[in-house]
Structures are given as C-alpha cells and as structure tokens.
Amino acid sequence: MNDDTISRQAAIDALVKRTHLTWEYLKTIYPMLDVLEKLPAAEPEIIRCKDCKHRDVEKGFCEGRGWPMQLVPDDGFCDKGERRTDGR
C-alpha cells in the first residue's frame, strides 16, 4: 500500500474515536460507516523488479533487500519494491 491508502478499519476507527458522541454526530456517521463497510478493499500496487529503484539495471542485482549481489528476475517482486522514477 502507498501512503495515500488507508485501511477500512482505520477509517472507521477515525470516525468513531471521539470522547463526546452526540446524537447529531452519530446520526451523521452511521450512514458513512455503512458505506465504508461496503467499499471494496484496495489492492496494493505491486512493483516488479524491472521497474524497482533498488535494482541495479545494468547488472540485474537487487540492492534493496539487504542481501548483497542478489540476482533478481524482471518479473520478480517483493515487499520492499519502490517504483523507479528515472525513466530507465
């Protein structure tokens, strides 16, 4: 998930986390909670090794996993993937 993606539960928790829940506030948030619970889950973006900024493009090695000189396939991916922005 990127920084702009929040979990459904985090959104619900943010709505109901108040010290004074007035009737007017509850009437407002209950319809929102219903909508939030029905939204589909966001799919995390998968960055393939060929597009990752941690991959040494010329040699094909991954520099982001903490294992030096690990050869990675173009279609591989991992949880450390970040999109390269230099256009290579």
C-alpha positions in Angstrom: 0.0 0.0 0.0 1.2 3.5 -0.7 1.0 6.5 1.8 -2.4 7.5 0.4 -4.1 4.2 1.1 -5.7 3.6 4.5 -7.4 0.5 5.8 -11.1 0.3 6.0 -10.8 -0.3 9.8 -8.6 2.8 10.2 -11.2 5.0 8.6 -14.0 3.5 10.8 -11.8 4.0 13.9 -11.1 7.6 13.0 -14.9 8.3 12.7 -15.9 6.7 16.0 -12.8 7.9 18.0 -14.4 10.8 19.9 -14.9 11.5 23.6 -18.3 13.0 23.2 -20.6 11.1 20.8 -23.6 13.3 20.4 -26.8 12.1 18.8 -26.3 14.5 15.9 -22.8 13.2 15.3 -24.0 9.6 15.5 -26.8 10.2 13.0 -24.2 11.7 10.6 -21.6 8.9 10.9 -23.8 5.8 10.9 -24.6 6.1 7.2 -20.9 6.7 6.5 -19.9 3.6 8.4 -22.4 1.6 6.4 -20.8 2.9 3.1 -17.3 2.3 4.4 -18.1 -1.3 5.3 -19.4 -2.0 1.8 -16.4 -0.5 -0.1 -14.1 -3.0 -1.9 -10.7 -3.4 -0.4 -7.8 -1.5 -2.1 -5.4 -3.6 -4.0 -1.7 -2.8 -3.1 0.4 -1.7 -6.0 3.0 -4.4 -7.0 6.3 -3.0 -8.3 8.1 -5.6 -10.5 11.9 -5.9 -10.1 12.4 -4.5 -13.6 10.7 -1.2 -12.5 12.2 -1.0 -9.0 14.6 1.7 -7.9 16.5 -0.8 -5.8 17.6 -2.9 -8.8 20.9 -2.3 -10.5 19.6 -2.0 -14.0 22.9 -2.9 -15.7 23.7 -5.9 -13.6 20.2 -7.1 -12.6 21.1 -7.2 -8.9 18.7 -6.1 -6.1 20.2 -3.6 -3.7 17.1 -3.1 -1.5 16.7 -6.5 0.2 19.8 -6.3 2.4 21.5 -9.3 0.6 24.4 -8.1 -1.5 24.6 -9.2 -5.1 21.2 -11.0 -5.2 20.2 -11.5 -8.8 16.5 -10.9 -9.4 14.3 -11.7 -12.4 12.5 -8.9 -14.3 9.1 -10.2 -13.3 10.0 -10.7 -9.6 8.7 -8.5 -6.8 9.0 -8.1 -3.0 7.6 -6.0 -0.2 10.5 -3.5 -0.5 9.6 -2.5 -4.1 9.6 1.2 -4.9 8.9 2.5 -8.4 12.0 3.9 -10.2 11.4 7.5 -11.3 14.5 8.0 -13.5 12.8 6.5 -16.6 15.2 3.6 -17.0 
